[in-house]
Amino acid sequence: MWYFAWILGIGVALGFGIINAMWLEAEVFSRDDGRAAPASHAGSRRS
């Protein structure tokens, strides 16, 4: 029965890693949006 605990532990660790990576990507993109928005907005005014 130890293998059930092992599989659950691996699943929780993988889930935590995936959620952490998704959170990190969301943070990076939210920071980039603030800097990229004025440049793209200025480009749309010229066209």
Biopython code that builds the backbone (N, CA, C, O; Angstrom):
import numpy as np
from Bio.PDB.StructureBuilder import StructureBuilder

atoms = [
    (1, "MET", "N", (0.808, -1.215, 0.000)),
    (1, "MET", "CA", (0.000, 0.000, 0.000)),
    (1, "MET", "C", (0.846, 1.272, 0.000)),
    (1, "MET", "O", (0.316, 2.368, -0.179)),
    (2, "TRP", "N", (2.131, 1.134, 0.196)),
    (2, "TRP", "CA", (3.008, 2.304, 0.196)),
    (2, "TRP", "C", (2.984, 3.005, -1.157)),
    (2, "TRP", "O", (3.206, 4.213, -1.238)),
    (3, "TYR", "N", (2.716, 2.253, -2.211)),
    (3, "TYR", "CA", (2.740, 2.839, -3.558)),
    (3, "TYR", "C", (1.611, 3.842, -3.761)),
    (3, "TYR", "O", (1.749, 4.757, -4.572)),
    (4, "PHE", "N", (0.493, 3.693, -3.044)),
    (4, "PHE", "CA", (-0.573, 4.694, -3.144)),
    (4, "PHE", "C", (-0.099, 6.040, -2.604)),
    (4, "PHE", "O", (-0.338, 7.085, -3.210)),
    (5, "ALA", "N", (0.574, 5.999, -1.460)),
    (5, "ALA", "CA", (1.106, 7.239, -0.886)),
    (5, "ALA", "C", (2.177, 7.827, -1.801)),
    (5, "ALA", "O", (2.267, 9.046, -1.952)),
    (6, "TRP", "N", (2.985, 6.965, -2.409)),
    (6, "TRP", "CA", (4.041, 7.427, -3.300)),
    (6, "TRP", "C", (3.443, 8.102, -4.532)),
    (6, "TRP", "O", (3.894, 9.176, -4.932)),
    (7, "ILE", "N", (2.446, 7.487, -5.126)),
    (7, "ILE", "CA", (1.789, 8.058, -6.310)),
    (7, "ILE", "C", (1.094, 9.365, -5.956)),
    (7, "ILE", "O", (1.177, 10.334, -6.711)),
    (8, "LEU", "N", (0.405, 9.404, -4.808)),
    (8, "LEU", "CA", (-0.253, 10.642, -4.399)),
    (8, "LEU", "C", (0.774, 11.746, -4.153)),
    (8, "LEU", "O", (0.541, 12.899, -4.518)),
    (9, "GLY", "N", (1.900, 11.406, -3.540)),
    (9, "GLY", "CA", (2.950, 12.397, -3.295)),
    (9, "GLY", "C", (3.531, 12.939, -4.585)),
    (9, "GLY", "O", (3.752, 14.143, -4.717)),
    (10, "ILE", "N", (3.779, 12.053, -5.536)),
    (10, "ILE", "CA", (4.294, 12.490, -6.841)),
    (10, "ILE", "C", (3.264, 13.368, -7.547)),
    (10, "ILE", "O", (3.620, 14.381, -8.149)),
    (11, "GLY", "N", (2.004, 12.987, -7.475)),
    (11, "GLY", "CA", (0.945, 13.784, -8.106)),
    (11, "GLY", "C", (0.827, 15.169, -7.501)),
    (11, "GLY", "O", (0.672, 16.155, -8.221)),
    (12, "VAL", "N", (0.901, 15.246, -6.176)),
    (12, "VAL", "CA", (0.824, 16.552, -5.510)),
    (12, "VAL", "C", (2.038, 17.399, -5.872)),
    (12, "VAL", "O", (1.900, 18.595, -6.131)),
    (13, "ALA", "N", (3.220, 16.799, -5.895)),
    (13, "ALA", "CA", (4.430, 17.547, -6.242)),
    (13, "ALA", "C", (4.369, 18.051, -7.687)),
    (13, "ALA", "O", (4.734, 19.194, -7.961)),
    (14, "LEU", "N", (3.913, 17.212, -8.596)),
    (14, "LEU", "CA", (3.786, 17.642, -9.993)),
    (14, "LEU", "C", (2.734, 18.733, -10.140)),
    (14, "LEU", "O", (2.935, 19.705, -10.869)),
    (15, "GLY", "N", (1.625, 18.571, -9.452)),
    (15, "GLY", "CA", (0.583, 19.599, -9.502)),
    (15, "GLY", "C", (1.075, 20.926, -8.962)),
    (15, "GLY", "O", (0.801, 21.978, -9.540)),
    (16, "PHE", "N", (1.802, 20.882, -7.853)),
    (16, "PHE", "CA", (2.353, 22.103, -7.280)),
    (16, "PHE", "C", (3.339, 22.756, -8.242)),
    (16, "PHE", "O", (3.338, 23.978, -8.396)),
    (17, "GLY", "N", (4.177, 21.956, -8.887)),
    (17, "GLY", "CA", (5.133, 22.496, -9.844)),
    (17, "GLY", "C", (4.458, 23.132, -11.046)),
    (17, "GLY", "O", (4.885, 24.188, -11.514)),
    (18, "ILE", "N", (3.417, 22.504, -11.544)),
    (18, "ILE", "CA", (2.692, 23.045, -12.700)),
    (18, "ILE", "C", (1.989, 24.343, -12.334)),
    (18, "ILE", "O", (2.042, 25.315, -13.087)),
    (19, "ILE", "N", (1.329, 24.361, -11.175)),
    (19, "ILE", "CA", (0.637, 25.581, -10.743)),
    (19, "ILE", "C", (1.639, 26.703, -10.498)),
    (19, "ILE", "O", (1.377, 27.856, -10.841)),
    (20, "ASN", "N", (2.780, 26.374, -9.910)),
    (20, "ASN", "CA", (3.810, 27.376, -9.659)),
    (20, "ASN", "C", (4.345, 27.948, -10.974)),
    (20, "ASN", "O", (4.557, 29.157, -11.076)),
    (21, "ALA", "N", (4.566, 27.102, -11.975)),
    (21, "ALA", "CA", (5.049, 27.578, -13.276)),
    (21, "ALA", "C", (4.008, 28.458, -13.961)),
    (21, "ALA", "O", (4.356, 29.472, -14.568)),
    (22, "MET", "N", (2.727, 28.076, -13.868)),
    (22, "MET", "CA", (1.670, 28.893, -14.471)),
    (22, "MET", "C", (1.566, 30.245, -13.778)),
    (22, "MET", "O", (1.363, 31.264, -14.438)),
    (23, "TRP", "N", (1.702, 30.264, -12.457)),
    (23, "TRP", "CA", (1.651, 31.520, -11.702)),
    (23, "TRP", "C", (2.830, 32.413, -12.089)),
    (23, "TRP", "O", (2.668, 33.620, -12.263)),
    (24, "LEU", "N", (4.015, 31.816, -12.224)),
    (24, "LEU", "CA", (5.197, 32.591, -12.599)),
    (24, "LEU", "C", (5.028, 33.193, -13.990)),
    (24, "LEU", "O", (5.357, 34.362, -14.191)),
    (25, "GLU", "N", (4.530, 32.432, -14.945)),
    (25, "GLU", "CA", (4.305, 32.953, -16.291)),
    (25, "GLU", "C", (3.268, 34.069, -16.283)),
    (25, "GLU", "O", (3.419, 35.057, -17.001)),
    (26, "ALA", "N", (2.226, 33.923, -15.486)),
    (26, "ALA", "CA", (1.203, 34.971, -15.404)),
    (26, "ALA", "C", (1.793, 36.248, -14.824)),
    (26, "ALA", "O", (1.448, 37.341, -15.273)),
    (27, "GLU", "N", (2.670, 36.133, -13.840)),
    (27, "GLU", "CA", (3.312, 37.307, -13.252)),
    (27, "GLU", "C", (4.218, 37.991, -14.273)),
    (27, "GLU", "O", (4.227, 39.218, -14.364)),
    (28, "VAL", "N", (4.972, 37.220, -15.031)),
    (28, "VAL", "CA", (5.884, 37.789, -16.028)),
    (28, "VAL", "C", (5.089, 38.500, -17.113)),
    (28, "VAL", "O", (5.453, 39.605, -17.516)),
    (29, "PHE", "N", (4.003, 37.884, -17.597)),
    (29, "PHE", "CA", (3.202, 38.502, -18.648)),
    (29, "PHE", "C", (2.485, 39.739, -18.146)),
    (29, "PHE", "O", (2.320, 40.696, -18.902)),
    (30, "SER", "N", (2.053, 39.749, -16.890)),
    (30, "SER", "CA", (1.362, 40.933, -16.376)),
    (30, "SER", "C", (2.337, 42.101, -16.242)),
    (30, "SER", "O", (1.939, 43.253, -16.418)),
    (31, "ARG", "N", (3.590, 41.829, -15.937)),
    (31, "ARG", "CA", (4.592, 42.904, -15.875)),
    (31, "ARG", "C", (4.921, 43.411, -17.269)),
    (31, "ARG", "O", (5.095, 44.614, -17.467)),
    (32, "ASP", "N", (5.008, 42.495, -18.249)),
    (32, "ASP", "CA", (5.328, 42.894, -19.622)),
    (32, "ASP", "C", (4.198, 43.689, -20.254)),
    (32, "ASP", "O", (4.461, 44.568, -21.076)),
    (33, "ASP", "N", (2.951, 43.413, -19.901)),
    (33, "ASP", "CA", (1.818, 44.126, -20.491)),
    (33, "ASP", "C", (1.869, 45.612, -20.169)),
    (33, "ASP", "O", (1.502, 46.430, -21.013)),
    (34, "GLY", "N", (2.306, 45.978, -18.991)),
    (34, "GLY", "CA", (2.372, 47.380, -18.612)),
    (34, "GLY", "C", (3.382, 48.153, -19.437)),
    (34, "GLY", "O", (3.171, 49.327, -19.741)),
    (35, "ARG", "N", (4.476, 47.503, -19.801)),
    (35, "ARG", "CA", (5.498, 48.175, -20.595)),
    (35, "ARG", "C", (5.173, 48.133, -22.080)),
    (35, "ARG", "O", (5.525, 49.057, -22.814)),
    (36, "ALA", "N", (4.509, 47.077, -22.533)),
    (36, "ALA", "CA", (4.243, 46.927, -23.964)),
    (36, "ALA", "C", (3.015, 47.720, -24.409)),
    (36, "ALA", "O", (2.913, 48.083, -25.581)),
    (37, "ALA", "N", (2.096, 47.991, -23.512)),
    (37, "ALA", "CA", (0.849, 48.665, -23.893)),
    (37, "ALA", "C", (1.076, 50.071, -24.451)),
    (37, "ALA", "O", (0.487, 50.391, -25.483)),
    (38, "PRO", "N", (1.890, 50.930, -23.835)),
    (38, "PRO", "CA", (2.082, 52.261, -24.415)),
    (38, "PRO", "C", (2.732, 52.208, -25.800)),
    (38, "PRO", "O", (2.380, 53.010, -26.666)),
    (39, "ALA", "N", (3.661, 51.295, -26.029)),
    (39, "ALA", "CA", (4.320, 51.210, -27.326)),
    (39, "ALA", "C", (3.334, 50.765, -28.405)),
    (39, "ALA", "O", (3.313, 51.335, -29.496)),
    (40, "SER", "N", (2.526, 49.764, -28.112)),
    (40, "SER", "CA", (1.563, 49.305, -29.115)),
    (40, "SER", "C", (0.462, 50.340, -29.310)),
    (40, "SER", "O", (-0.054, 50.492, -30.417)),
    (41, "HIS", "N", (0.101, 51.044, -28.257)),
    (41, "HIS", "CA", (-0.924, 52.083, -28.365)),
    (41, "HIS", "C", (-0.403, 53.252, -29.213)),
    (41, "HIS", "O", (-1.142, 53.813, -30.022)),
    (42, "ALA", "N", (0.867, 53.613, -29.025)),
    (42, "ALA", "CA", (1.449, 54.700, -29.813)),
    (42, "ALA", "C", (1.524, 54.298, -31.290)),
    (42, "ALA", "O", (1.323, 55.131, -32.173)),
    (43, "GLY", "N", (1.811, 53.028, -31.551)),
    (43, "GLY", "CA", (1.860, 52.561, -32.928)),
    (43, "GLY", "C", (0.499, 52.593, -33.589)),
    (43, "GLY", "O", (0.400, 52.854, -34.788)),
    (44, "SER", "N", (-0.544, 52.333, -32.833)),
    (44, "SER", "CA", (-1.882, 52.337, -33.424)),
    (44, "SER", "C", (-2.357, 53.760, -33.713)),
    (44, "SER", "O", (-3.197, 53.956, -34.590)),
    (45, "ARG", "N", (-1.841, 54.746, -33.000)),
    (45, "ARG", "CA", (-2.238, 56.135, -33.275)),
    (45, "ARG", "C", (-1.655, 56.622, -34.594)),
    (45, "ARG", "O", (-2.272, 57.440, -35.276)),
    (46, "ARG", "N", (-0.476, 56.133, -34.961)),
    (46, "ARG", "CA", (0.165, 56.589, -36.191)),
    (46, "ARG", "C", (-0.481, 56.001, -37.432)),
    (46, "ARG", "O", (-0.426, 56.609, -38.501)),
    (47, "SER", "N", (-1.085, 54.846, -37.314)),
    (47, "SER", "CA", (-1.638, 54.215, -38.520)),
    (47, "SER", "C", (-3.068, 54.607, -38.784)),
    (47, "SER", "O", (-3.662, 54.154, -39.763)),
]
sb = StructureBuilder()
sb.init_structure("model")
sb.init_model(0)
sb.init_chain("A")
sb.init_seg("    ")
for serial, (resi, resn, name, xyz) in enumerate(atoms, 1):
    if name == "N":
        sb.init_residue(resn, " ", resi, " ")
    sb.init_atom(name, np.array(xyz, "f"), 0.0, 1.0, " ", f" {name:<3s}", serial, name[0])
structure = sb.get_structure()
